[in-house]
Amino acid sequence: MINSKTYSNTRLKTLAQTPAPSILALITLALCSLLISCEPKIEKPKLLQPNKTLNKEAYNVAFLVMDGVYNTELTAPMDVFHHTRFRDSIKPMNVFLIAKSLQLVTTFEGLTITPDFSYNGSFPKINILVVPSAEHHLDTDLDDTQMIEFVAKTAETAQFVTSHCDGAFVLAKAGLLDGIHCTTFPSDIGTMRQMFPKARLHENTLFVRDGKYITSAGGAKSFEAALYLCEHLYGKKVANQIAGGLVIDWNLDLIPHIVMSHTENEVLGLKPRRFDD
């Protein structure tokens, strides 16, 4: 049996025979620890919190966004509607972005934008829904059942539902354009006719209004569809003021457009014509 004294002497002898770490090894260890501690930590993007304070006396205008949304179809109508807050004695518009989640959204052109609300969470009552075009509105986005259901449900109570460029495909997928006069990006009209034969598509026009639905050809002409809605809601004077603030020549009488009147069963407004006429 080894007594405690013998064990202690043996332990001390073993420790004494163990070579001490070299100064170089200690320095190397210290440097490695320092480098590890200085490495930047890569964190997953955090969910952002809604940051919009809304005017309770204004129209709530929601812009539906997702990765691949096109800058022009988003920013053109948003710019027009945002300028309503600078006009006196009218009911202005709250403009905000709504998406599947509160994660950052990257536009087709590479801008990073922050949604204000998620349609999978709580969001304000929407009076006007705007659906800008996005990269995959002719294919994979149409398989997003949550998004399509949100659009269909919102349309039930919204005062107006508008689309720009291929945003019309989303409205059609939601069943909103069955029997409705509408338009879309000029070169995609044929595709839309094949995919959604119940939609009553028009060519050679910048926008079409049929009841609560306003669809536009998109691109830079998204400004015109938005200004039309402002003229409808606020009158010609206010629409001209908004257009002037954006340095846009605005005269509805010169814009190729269609407005359907179901009560009179006829087309109102300027008849369609070629853009270069």
C-alpha distance (Angstrom), angle and dihedral (degrees) to the residues before:
residue distance angle dihedral
M1 . . .
I2 3.81 . .
N3 3.78 111.4 .
S4 3.78 122.1 -143.1
K5 3.78 93.4 -104.3
T6 3.80 93.7 54.3
Y7 3.90 90.1 47.0
S8 3.80 91.6 50.8
N9 3.82 92.7 50.6
T10 3.80 91.3 48.1
R11 3.87 91.4 48.3
L12 3.80 91.6 50.5
K13 3.81 92.2 48.5
T14 3.82 90.9 51.3
L15 3.80 92.8 50.3
A16 3.78 90.9 48.0
Q17 3.79 91.1 53.4
T18 3.84 93.0 50.2
P19 3.84 109.4 100.8
A20 3.78 114.2 -117.0
P21 3.82 116.3 -119.6
S22 3.78 112.3 -95.7
I23 3.80 121.5 -111.4
L24 3.82 89.2 -115.8
A25 3.81 91.5 55.5
L26 3.80 91.4 50.3
I27 3.81 91.8 49.8
T28 3.82 91.0 48.5
L29 3.80 91.0 50.5
A30 3.80 91.7 49.4
L31 3.81 92.6 49.7
C32 3.82 92.2 49.7
S33 3.80 90.6 51.1
L34 3.81 90.6 49.7
L35 3.82 93.3 49.6
I36 3.81 92.4 49.0
S37 3.80 92.0 49.8
C38 3.83 91.1 49.8
E39 3.81 96.3 51.3
P40 3.83 111.2 113.6
K41 3.76 113.1 -111.5
I42 3.80 113.2 -123.7
E43 3.77 110.3 -142.2
K44 3.76 129.0 -173.8
P45 3.81 114.2 -110.4
K46 3.77 109.9 -86.7
L47 3.76 123.9 -130.2
L48 3.77 108.7 -98.3
Q49 3.76 122.4 -134.8
P50 3.81 123.7 -123.7
N51 3.79 109.5 -96.3
K52 3.80 104.8 -178.6
T53 3.77 122.3 121.0
L54 3.79 105.6 -161.3
N55 3.77 129.7 -153.6
K56 3.80 104.7 -122.4
E57 3.81 91.3 -150.2
A58 3.82 94.6 55.6
Y59 3.79 136.4 85.9
N60 3.78 111.3 -96.6
V61 3.81 108.1 -130.8
A62 3.80 115.1 -171.3
F63 3.79 122.3 -163.4
L64 3.79 112.6 -155.9
V65 3.82 109.5 -139.6
M66 3.77 136.4 179.4
D67 3.78 137.3 158.9
G68 3.79 109.3 -60.2
V69 3.81 96.6 28.8
Y70 3.80 110.4 153.2
N71 3.80 117.5 -113.9
T72 3.80 98.3 -135.5
E73 3.80 98.4 49.0
L74 3.79 88.5 49.5
T75 3.78 102.9 41.3
A76 3.83 100.3 37.3
P77 3.83 97.4 63.7
M78 3.80 91.4 33.7
D79 3.80 90.3 56.0
V80 3.81 91.7 50.2
F81 3.80 94.9 46.9
H82 3.81 93.3 43.4
H83 3.80 89.8 57.7
T84 3.81 91.1 62.5
R85 3.80 88.3 81.5
F86 3.80 89.9 67.3
R87 3.80 94.0 58.7
D88 3.79 120.5 90.4
S89 3.80 127.0 -126.2
I90 3.79 97.5 12.5
K91 3.79 134.7 105.5
P92 3.82 100.8 -103.9
M93 3.78 128.8 -152.5
N94 3.78 130.4 -106.6
V95 3.79 106.5 -147.2
F96 3.80 120.8 -160.2
L97 3.79 141.6 156.1
I98 3.78 123.1 -114.7
A99 3.81 125.2 -171.0
K100 3.77 142.0 160.1
S101 3.81 90.5 -86.7
L102 3.77 139.5 -2.5
Q103 3.79 92.2 -102.3
L104 3.80 117.5 120.7
V105 3.81 115.3 -84.1
T106 3.80 122.8 -144.6
T107 3.79 117.7 -149.3
F108 3.79 122.7 -138.5
E109 3.80 89.0 -102.8
G110 3.81 92.6 50.8
L111 3.80 105.1 -100.1
T112 3.79 115.6 141.8
I113 3.80 114.6 -138.5
T114 3.77 134.0 -178.3
P115 3.82 119.7 -130.9
D116 3.79 114.6 -134.6
F117 3.78 95.5 -153.2
S118 3.79 140.3 14.4
Y119 3.79 120.3 -134.9
N120 3.79 86.0 -143.5
G121 3.79 89.2 62.4
S122 3.79 136.5 36.8
F123 3.80 118.7 -48.4
P124 3.82 137.2 162.2
K125 3.78 123.7 -88.6
I126 3.80 106.5 -83.6
N127 3.81 117.9 -133.7
I128 3.80 96.7 173.9
L129 3.80 123.9 25.4
V130 3.80 118.3 -160.8
V131 3.81 119.4 -164.7
P132 3.82 110.7 -167.7
S133 3.78 119.5 -166.1
A134 3.80 120.6 -92.2
E135 3.78 134.9 -167.7
H136 3.81 96.0 -101.2
H137 3.80 101.9 36.0
L138 3.80 89.9 117.7
D139 3.78 95.5 51.7
T140 3.80 134.7 5.2
D141 3.82 97.5 18.3
L142 3.81 87.9 61.5
D143 3.82 88.3 62.1
D144 3.80 91.5 59.5
T145 3.80 98.3 104.0
Q146 3.81 94.1 -177.6
M147 3.79 91.8 56.0
I148 3.80 94.0 44.2
E149 3.80 91.3 48.8
F150 3.81 90.3 49.7
V151 3.81 90.8 53.8
A152 3.80 92.8 46.9
K153 3.81 93.0 47.4
T154 3.81 94.0 46.1
A155 3.80 91.1 50.4
E156 3.80 90.5 60.5
T157 3.80 92.4 71.0
A158 3.82 104.8 17.4
Q159 3.78 117.7 110.3
F160 3.82 91.4 -141.4
V161 3.79 135.2 11.4
T162 3.79 115.6 -163.7
S163 3.78 134.5 -177.4
H164 3.78 134.3 -171.2
C165 3.79 126.1 -151.3
D166 3.83 109.8 -34.0
G167 3.79 92.3 -2.0
A168 3.81 82.5 95.6
F169 3.81 88.5 72.9
V170 3.81 88.9 63.1
L171 3.80 91.6 51.1
A172 3.79 90.2 48.2
K173 3.80 92.6 48.6
A174 3.81 88.3 53.0
G175 3.81 88.3 55.6
L176 3.79 93.3 -113.8
L177 3.81 97.9 122.4
D178 3.80 100.1 51.3
G179 3.80 103.7 131.9
I180 3.80 90.7 -4.6
H181 3.81 124.0 129.0
C182 3.80 107.9 -122.1
T183 3.79 147.5 141.3
T184 3.80 140.0 -148.5
F185 3.80 140.1 -177.0
P186 3.83 104.6 -29.7
S187 3.81 98.1 -122.0
D188 3.83 91.7 47.6
I189 3.80 97.2 54.6
G190 3.80 92.2 94.6
T191 3.80 91.9 50.7
M192 3.78 91.6 48.4
R193 3.81 91.6 50.5
Q194 3.79 89.3 55.1
M195 3.79 95.2 45.5
F196 3.81 97.3 40.4
P197 3.81 109.4 24.8
K198 3.82 92.7 169.8
A199 3.82 92.1 65.4
R200 3.83 112.3 94.8
L201 3.79 99.4 -135.1
H202 3.80 125.5 -164.2
E203 3.80 128.2 -158.6
N204 3.81 130.9 -153.6
T205 3.77 94.7 30.3
L206 3.80 131.0 108.3
F207 3.78 97.5 -143.2
V208 3.78 141.5 -4.4
R209 3.77 128.3 -152.6
D210 3.78 119.4 -161.0
G211 3.79 111.4 170.7
K212 3.79 109.2 -56.5
Y213 3.81 93.0 -12.1
I214 3.80 121.6 93.5
T215 3.79 117.1 179.0
S216 3.80 124.2 -178.6
A217 3.80 138.2 -165.8
G218 3.79 87.3 -119.8
G219 3.78 130.7 -149.2
A220 3.78 115.1 89.7
K221 3.82 87.8 -22.1
S222 3.81 87.9 72.8
F223 3.80 84.8 88.2
E224 3.81 90.6 64.8
A225 3.80 95.6 53.4
A226 3.81 90.4 49.2
L227 3.80 92.6 47.7
Y228 3.80 89.6 50.0
L229 3.80 90.4 57.1
C230 3.80 89.9 48.9
E231 3.80 90.9 50.7
H232 3.79 89.6 48.9
L233 3.81 93.0 50.4
Y234 3.80 101.2 35.5
G235 3.79 107.9 18.8
K236 3.79 136.0 -109.6
K237 3.83 96.2 -68.2
V238 3.80 94.8 57.3
A239 3.81 92.2 42.9
N240 3.81 89.4 53.1
Q241 3.80 90.8 49.5
I242 3.80 91.8 51.2
A243 3.80 91.3 46.9
G244 3.81 90.4 48.7
G245 3.79 90.9 52.3
L246 3.80 88.2 55.6
V247 3.83 93.7 42.0
I248 3.81 92.1 -117.2
D249 3.80 123.0 147.5
W250 3.79 101.7 -129.3
N251 3.78 126.7 -172.1
L252 3.80 114.7 143.1
D253 3.80 90.7 -161.0
L254 3.80 89.7 65.9
I255 3.82 97.2 46.0
P256 3.84 117.7 97.0
H257 3.79 102.3 -123.7
I258 3.77 143.5 135.4
V259 3.80 127.7 -136.1
M260 3.78 116.1 -174.0
S261 3.79 120.3 -144.9
H262 3.78 109.3 -164.4
T263 3.77 92.5 -177.0
E264 3.80 90.9 59.4
N265 3.82 94.6 30.6
E266 3.78 92.3 -134.3
V267 3.76 142.9 101.6
L268 3.78 115.6 -97.7
G269 3.78 126.9 -164.7
L270 3.77 128.5 33.0
K271 3.80 115.4 -21.0
P272 3.81 116.3 -116.3
R273 3.77 116.4 -86.4
R274 3.77 137.6 167.4
F275 3.79 115.1 -77.3
D276 3.80 91.7 -123.5
D277 3.83 96.2 50.5
